[in-house]
């Protein structure tokens, strides 16, 4: 009984809060690296771009020019990515997928394991604001 009364008092007294973005009608800032910025950083040699889609997807759309294809579902993906990180000290690794969602989830998952130098490319290859929407260069996949 006492716990229920305390909960009601907290709620009535403003004990729970809404995010400022909700109250002010603003959308949260999108996370990740915009595709055009990823391309510019890749061109400047400041990031390593890894396409984490499947070989079938690479064949359908091609690969972003300069990207390294590592299938997320392949055996030892984490080990290959760790090796890539060791081979490129001081560079962030940008992950690109089909729409940006899987890359963002992978960044979050690996971030939980201590990775701090990963970023997802916003929009991926096919999403709004993504690589193809920005008309960025691609190369064919055999």
Secondary structure, 3 states (H helix, E strand, C coil): CHHHHHHHHHHHCCCCCCCHHHHCCCCCCCCCEEHHHHHHHHHCCCEEEEECCCHHHHHHHCEECCCEECCCCCCCHHHHHHHHHHHCCCCEEEEECCCCHHHHHHHHHHHCCCCCCEEEEECCCCCCCCCCCCCCCEECCC
